[in-house]
Every structure is written in structure tokens, then in C-alpha cells.
Amino acid sequence: MPRQGQPPQQTFVQVFIALLIGSLALLVLGLQPILLGGLVDANRITLPGLGLVAMGEIVAIGIGVVVSDTMLSVSAHRLVAIVAAFAVAGLDVATLAVTGDGAILVLRAAAGLLEGALIWVATTTIIRTREPDRTAANFAVMQTVAQAVVAASMAKIVVPELGWQGAFMLLAILLGAGALLAVGLTPKLAPIEKEEGGAIVWQWSHFMVLAIAFLQMAALGAFWSYLEPVAQDVGLEPQSIQMLISGTLLIQVCGGIAATLLIRRLNVAVTLCAGGVAIALATGTVYFLPQGATSEFALLCAVFGFAWLFLNPFQFALAFRADETGRLALLVPAALLLGLAFGALTSSFIVSDDDVRSVALLSPALALASAIMVWLGKGLWGEARPLVAEHYEEGHCDFERSSRPLPTE
């Protein structure tokens, strides 16, 4: 039972709501081709402006996570979730009335900052569960499933019936629903031991953890952002490319599920190092594929997609091993988002119409850099061990094993 004055413990439902809100905030990552493509078709933004707006919102989400961790209090996390979700919904609607690269960039960047606050709400919840690494794996799966379902509904139903405006309206409705669901969050999160002792005391191991997450996501983003033209260069038809993308998203979900089952069994550092090498081999091999090797390309994309979500909770777990207060883990989403944006942006500088496969050399370079960094820092994090919230004060929730309310005062 919580001590006098302690916030009540979270229930399974409250943890689920927090993860769902974080997943709604990240919908835009999977929906940008539909949303921004509609703006281009409607002459609301230019084709060059599309990339600027896309990267602007992704970077803003990462900054929003960092700013939220610095400036917001966990005692107000429910209020933050409600206000931020309603505000994002309002900005989604406002996007319908704005024209011009600059104006829409500002609007979507503002939305990104607020979406970052929603991800912060989810992450502060994750680090308070009894098995935060496994909860992070569940969160990764929820994100991808939500993106796939909403993207399919937009492509098949909403946009054909209501046009590009319908896509933004659906996004606004979903965020508004998330704001209403946020009312069900616990009013206050329980403090974690040492959390109120001030800002994190930075060490080299902390920087290395964030750099590993950044580099691995940059490697993934560099290849994913140019998957379609690379697939065309290998010899796939447009319809086959769409099926390949859908299949890769499905494989990502499989990777996340596998991570949920194996996160407690595998050495975290070894897994991240091996994952970096696997990404490098999968993407690097694409560069040498002959024209028409479509089956081999699809297999390599499957490896790439599986590694994406499989490694995500291990990145989170490594942060927890470097800093058991959980403060470092709160910054992992920002590192991942900034890495994604960096990879896509860097690819745009090296890819040309005559050599689109050059991205298949950038991605392995970034992935190998992450693997080398994991190997260099292997002595800093020790052996893999279960992440159990025994170092917390009261207020944890075993998301994986219990759907029953935990006792309150």
C-alpha cells in the first residue's frame, strides 16, 4: 500500500492508455506520405517543401521530448496529455486552412513539439512499470500496428471519399479521442528513486547510449526514406513495391513481438552489436544486387524490417542499465527521432538520379558505427539482467502480467 501522500499505483488500463496516447502522437511518422502528398497535390506546399516539412515535424517531435523532460513535472502528466492531445488535434484542423511551405512548416513543427510531449507522457509511464524493457517492446508494436491500420483506412476509405482533407480530419479526431482517454490516466505519477535529485549527472556511457540509438535509427531512416526508388532500381513494379512496404511493416511488428519474448533472455549489448551488423549486411548487400533480383531484395528488406522494431526495446534497456533512475531512458525517443531525421536528410545529399543505390552504402556505414560503439562500451554496462522496478518507490505496474488494479491508499 502506498505511504501517506504517495500517488496511487497505476493500473494496467492506465498504462495502456498512456502507451496508446504515445502511439497516436507517432501516427504522423507512418502517415506523412499520405498527409504531405495530399498537400502537394492540392498545391498547398511545393515538392521541395515536402521534405522540409517532413523533417521539420520529426525533428520537432524529438525536441519536444527533450523539452518536456526538462521543463514538465510528472505530477502533471495527465494534464499535459489532455492539453497536448487537444492542441495537436486543433493544429491538424488548422493545417487545412494554411498554404505555403513556410506557414505549414511552422504549423507542423508546433504540432511536433506537442507530439513530443505526448511521447514523454508514454515514456514516463514506461519507466515506472515493473518490466520497462518489455513494456517498451509492447509500445513499439502498438506504434507500428496503429500506423499500419490508420494508413490503410486512409488509403482505402478516407482519402477516396473525403480527399486529403479527410486524412487530416481523421488524425484530428483520433488525437481528440486520445485527449478524452487521457482523463483516465492517474492524476500523478509516483516518483522514482533519485528522480527528484535534480538533472542527470552525465557520463560518457550516457552519451554513448544515446549515440548508439541515434546511429541505428539513422541507418534505418537512411534506407527506409529511399526504399521506393531503390526497389524500382532493382526491378520491382509500383504495385509490388506497395506490397513490399506493407510486408515490411508486418515484419516490423513480428520483430517487436519477438523482442517482447526475448528481451529478458538476451544480453542487451551483444544483441545491439549483432543487430547493427545485421542491418549493415542487409542494406549493404542491396548495393550489389543485380537487376531483377527482386526476391533477394524482398528478403533483405525483411531482415531490415525485423531488426527495426526488434532492436528498439534493447536500446531502451541499454539506457536503463546505464542510468537506473530512468532519466536517460526518457531521452531515447528523442535520439531515435533525431536519428531518423538525420538518416533521411543525409541520404538526400548523396543520392542522385544516376546512383540511387548509394543509400545502400550510407546505411551500413551508420549501422557499423553503432555496432563498434556498442563493442567499445561493452564494459560500461555489464551483463544483461532483468529490469525489475525494485529500485522504484511505490507506483509501478506490471504491464505484462496483470490487468487488475493495483492497491491504492
Solvent accessible surface area in square Angstrom, and as a share of the most:
residue,aa,sasa,rsa
1,M,159,0.71
2,P,7,0.04
3,R,138,0.50
4,Q,171,0.76
5,G,68,0.66
6,Q,25,0.11
7,P,16,0.10
8,P,48,0.30
9,Q,16,0.07
10,Q,3,0.01
11,T,25,0.14
12,F,59,0.25
13,V,86,0.49
14,Q,33,0.15
15,V,0,0.00
16,F,83,0.35
17,I,16,0.08
18,A,0,0.00
19,L,0,0.00
20,L,45,0.23
21,I,1,0.01
22,G,0,0.00
23,S,1,0.00
24,L,18,0.09
25,A,1,0.01
26,L,10,0.05
27,L,0,0.00
28,V,3,0.02
29,L,46,0.23
30,G,28,0.27
31,L,0,0.00
32,Q,17,0.07
33,P,103,0.65
34,I,44,0.22
35,L,3,0.02
36,L,6,0.03
37,G,22,0.21
38,G,10,0.09
39,L,0,0.00
40,V,31,0.18
41,D,119,0.62
42,A,35,0.27
43,N,125,0.64
44,R,58,0.21
45,I,6,0.03
46,T,75,0.44
47,L,130,0.65
48,P,114,0.72
49,G,4,0.03
50,L,52,0.26
51,G,35,0.33
52,L,102,0.51
53,V,0,0.00
54,A,8,0.07
55,M,39,0.17
56,G,19,0.18
57,E,2,0.01
58,I,8,0.04
59,V,52,0.30
60,A,7,0.05
61,I,0,0.00
62,G,0,0.00
63,I,79,0.40
64,G,2,0.02
65,V,0,0.00
66,V,60,0.35
67,V,66,0.38
68,S,5,0.03
69,D,21,0.11
70,T,105,0.61
71,M,146,0.65
72,L,69,0.34
73,S,60,0.39
74,V,31,0.18
75,S,52,0.33
76,A,35,0.27
77,H,0,0.00
78,R,74,0.27
79,L,112,0.56
80,V,21,0.12
81,A,0,0.00
82,I,38,0.19
83,V,86,0.49
84,A,4,0.03
85,A,0,0.00
86,F,97,0.40
87,A,36,0.28
88,V,0,0.00
89,A,11,0.08
90,G,41,0.39
91,L,35,0.17
92,D,0,0.00
93,V,66,0.38
94,A,38,0.29
95,T,0,0.00
96,L,35,0.18
97,A,91,0.71
98,V,36,0.21
99,T,86,0.50
100,G,27,0.26
101,D,40,0.21
102,G,46,0.44
103,A,48,0.38
104,I,0,0.00
105,L,43,0.21
106,V,106,0.61
107,L,30,0.15
108,R,2,0.01
109,A,27,0.21
110,A,37,0.29
111,A,0,0.00
112,G,0,0.00
113,L,82,0.41
114,L,52,0.26
115,E,4,0.02
116,G,0,0.00
117,A,10,0.07
118,L,0,0.00
119,I,2,0.01
120,W,3,0.01
121,V,0,0.00
122,A,0,0.00
123,T,1,0.01
124,T,0,0.00
125,T,0,0.00
126,I,3,0.02
127,I,0,0.00
128,R,3,0.01
129,T,0,0.00
130,R,77,0.28
131,E,7,0.03
132,P,2,0.01
133,D,0,0.00
134,R,38,0.14
135,T,3,0.01
136,A,4,0.03
137,A,0,0.00
138,N,26,0.13
139,F,14,0.06
140,A,1,0.00
141,V,25,0.14
142,M,35,0.16
143,Q,31,0.14
144,T,7,0.04
145,V,63,0.36
146,A,21,0.16
147,Q,24,0.11
148,A,35,0.27
149,V,94,0.54
150,V,18,0.10
151,A,21,0.16
152,A,53,0.41
153,S,35,0.22
154,M,0,0.00
155,A,56,0.43
156,K,160,0.68
157,I,111,0.57
158,V,20,0.12
159,V,48,0.28
160,P,89,0.56
161,E,135,0.61
162,L,121,0.60
163,G,25,0.24
164,W,34,0.12
165,Q,76,0.34
166,G,4,0.04
167,A,0,0.00
168,F,1,0.01
169,M,74,0.33
170,L,39,0.20
171,L,3,0.02
172,A,7,0.06
173,I,110,0.56
174,L,44,0.22
175,L,3,0.02
176,G,14,0.13
177,A,45,0.35
178,G,1,0.01
179,A,0,0.00
180,L,118,0.59
181,L,75,0.37
182,A,0,0.00
183,V,87,0.50
184,G,38,0.36
185,L,2,0.01
186,T,1,0.01
187,P,65,0.41
188,K,106,0.45
189,L,5,0.03
190,A,5,0.04
191,P,22,0.14
192,I,3,0.02
193,E,77,0.35
194,K,147,0.62
195,E,18,0.08
196,E,147,0.66
197,G,73,0.70
198,G,43,0.42
199,A,86,0.67
200,I,30,0.15
201,V,119,0.69
202,W,100,0.35
203,Q,106,0.47
204,W,203,0.71
205,S,12,0.08
206,H,8,0.04
207,F,103,0.43
208,M,34,0.15
209,V,2,0.01
210,L,31,0.15
211,A,32,0.24
212,I,1,0.00
213,A,1,0.00
214,F,56,0.23
215,L,29,0.14
216,Q,0,0.00
217,M,14,0.06
218,A,0,0.00
219,A,0,0.00
220,L,1,0.01
221,G,1,0.01
222,A,0,0.00
223,F,3,0.01
224,W,66,0.23
225,S,53,0.34
226,Y,50,0.19
227,L,4,0.02
228,E,90,0.40
229,P,45,0.28
230,V,0,0.00
231,A,0,0.00
232,Q,90,0.40
233,D,57,0.30
234,V,0,0.00
235,G,30,0.29
236,L,21,0.10
237,E,116,0.52
238,P,82,0.52
239,Q,133,0.59
240,S,47,0.31
241,I,3,0.01
242,Q,121,0.54
243,M,136,0.61
244,L,21,0.10
245,I,52,0.26
246,S,69,0.45
247,G,31,0.30
248,T,3,0.02
249,L,43,0.21
250,L,114,0.57
251,I,52,0.26
252,Q,9,0.04
253,V,20,0.11
254,C,58,0.35
255,G,0,0.00
256,G,0,0.00
257,I,86,0.44
258,A,21,0.16
259,A,0,0.00
260,T,14,0.08
261,L,115,0.57
262,L,65,0.32
263,I,2,0.01
264,R,54,0.20
265,R,190,0.69
266,L,63,0.31
267,N,42,0.21
268,V,2,0.01
269,A,10,0.08
270,V,98,0.56
271,T,15,0.09
272,L,0,0.00
273,C,33,0.20
274,A,58,0.45
275,G,8,0.08
276,G,0,0.00
277,V,59,0.34
278,A,36,0.28
279,I,0,0.00
280,A,6,0.05
281,L,120,0.60
282,A,4,0.03
283,T,1,0.00
284,G,12,0.12
285,T,59,0.34
286,V,1,0.01
287,Y,74,0.28
288,F,152,0.63
289,L,19,0.10
290,P,91,0.57
291,Q,128,0.57
292,G,50,0.48
293,A,11,0.09
294,T,48,0.28
295,S,86,0.56
296,E,88,0.40
297,F,0,0.00
298,A,39,0.30
299,L,120,0.60
300,L,28,0.14
301,C,1,0.01
302,A,28,0.22
303,V,60,0.35
304,F,2,0.01
305,G,0,0.00
306,F,75,0.31
307,A,8,0.07
308,W,32,0.11
309,L,10,0.05
310,F,23,0.10
311,L,3,0.01
312,N,25,0.13
313,P,0,0.00
314,F,0,0.00
315,Q,5,0.02
316,F,11,0.04
317,A,0,0.00
318,L,1,0.01
319,A,0,0.00
320,F,1,0.00
321,R,21,0.08
322,A,22,0.17
323,D,17,0.09
324,E,77,0.34
325,T,25,0.14
326,G,0,0.00
327,R,43,0.16
328,L,0,0.00
329,A,0,0.00
330,L,3,0.02
331,L,21,0.11
332,V,2,0.01
333,P,20,0.12
334,A,3,0.02
335,A,11,0.08
336,L,19,0.10
337,L,10,0.05
338,L,57,0.28
339,G,0,0.00
340,L,25,0.12
341,A,5,0.04
342,F,87,0.36
343,G,0,0.00
344,A,13,0.10
345,L,86,0.43
346,T,29,0.17
347,S,0,0.00
348,S,51,0.33
349,F,155,0.65
350,I,74,0.37
351,V,29,0.16
352,S,55,0.35
353,D,149,0.77
354,D,144,0.75
355,D,61,0.32
356,V,20,0.11
357,R,26,0.09
358,S,14,0.09
359,V,0,0.00
360,A,0,0.00
361,L,84,0.42
362,L,28,0.14
363,S,0,0.00
364,P,14,0.09
365,A,60,0.46
366,L,21,0.10
367,A,0,0.00
368,L,82,0.41
369,A,39,0.30
370,S,0,0.00
371,A,5,0.04
372,I,101,0.51
373,M,53,0.24
374,V,1,0.01
375,W,145,0.51
376,L,116,0.58
377,G,0,0.00
378,K,107,0.45
379,G,70,0.67
380,L,100,0.50
381,W,10,0.04
382,G,44,0.42
383,E,134,0.60
384,A,35,0.27
385,R,100,0.36
386,P,80,0.50
387,L,13,0.06
388,V,50,0.29
389,A,2,0.02
390,E,149,0.67
391,H,44,0.20
392,Y,23,0.09
393,E,59,0.27
394,E,47,0.21
395,G,3,0.03
396,H,36,0.16
397,C,2,0.01
398,D,18,0.10
399,F,17,0.07
400,E,71,0.32
401,R,172,0.63
402,S,20,0.13
403,S,78,0.50
404,R,180,0.66
405,P,104,0.66
406,L,41,0.21
407,P,77,0.49
408,T,65,0.38
409,E,109,0.49
